[in-house]
Amino acid sequence: MQIAKRGRAAVAICSSAFLTLGRAQARALGHAELPIAVIAHPFGVRTRDEVRVLADGCVDEVVKLATGHNTK
């Protein structure tokens, strides 16, 4: 949120189980339009390798949300 407050491109990353909460928090902090990239839940029980796969899988979405451009 601090980056968005400074007028910079910002994207939140949230697990699917907390998407509603993430949107509510963004609204409460005055950034209802903050883009949110969604990753699969649960997140906390995954191995490092599984987390890397999740991260790799959402890079394109984060770039698109932050810039409005596809990476492919």
Secondary structure, 3 states (H helix, E strand, C coil): CHHHHCCCCCCEEEEHHHHHHHHHHHHHCCCCCCCEEEECCCCCCCCHHHHHHHHHHHHHHHHHHHHCCCCC
